[in-house]
Amino acid sequence: LEAKEEFRHKTLATDVMQPRRGDPLLSVLTESRMTVEEVERLIADTTYSGFPVVISQQSPRLVGFVLRRDLVISLENARRNQEGVVSMSPILFTECDPPMSPSAPPAVKLRSILDLSPFTVTVHTPMEIVVDIFRKLGLRQCLVIQNGRLLGIITKKDILKHMAQMANRDPDSILFN
Ligand code: ADP
């Protein structure tokens, strides 16, 4: 991000985050309730660079963030090298294994590829601050939370797109100094 560009008026994280109202929901993984097949399908059906991991669809509390490339490699490895892994094997990002029937296929444990403290802001965080944090920490994305619930994601490209839109609509709204 160009250090010289500044947001002058109060754009908030909620104005830039994806998905927008009416768009398909955020693609998330759950920490213990998905199978290898479901995660493989999500990877095949999307192109996102990463996926937030939440407790469950009903309780979208953020657990961490996993990069697509790490997920792809780990699933390929598990399919190839881990004894007994099948499409119905559960994927676990949890620390402890949930109780499972002895006849269930072995779980694929992926906690080691989970970023447990992805950067988060709230819907009310001014974009000026978000941009500053992206620059200083060299972030690629950050997650947007409201009252503990995961609502959206902002990538570096989302910020650049938003800046370009603002410059088109109202060239005075961005300061080039
Ligand atoms: P980039 O913004 O660099 O192209 P991505 O390919 O990860 O990065 O994201 C493409 C778009 O999809 C961005 O607008 C981003 O906000 C959004 N996005 C990223 N990850 C997800 C996700 N897991 N679910 C829904 N939308 C996402």
Boltz pocket constraint, residues with backbone or C-beta under 6 A from the ligand:
constraints:
  - pocket:
      binder: B
      contacts: [[A, 17], [A, 18], [A, 19], [A, 24], [A, 25], [A, 26], [A, 27], [A, 28], [A, 47], [A, 48], [A, 49], [A, 50], [A, 51], [A, 52], [A, 153], [A, 154], [A, 155], [A, 156], [A, 157], [A, 158]]
      max_distance: 6.0
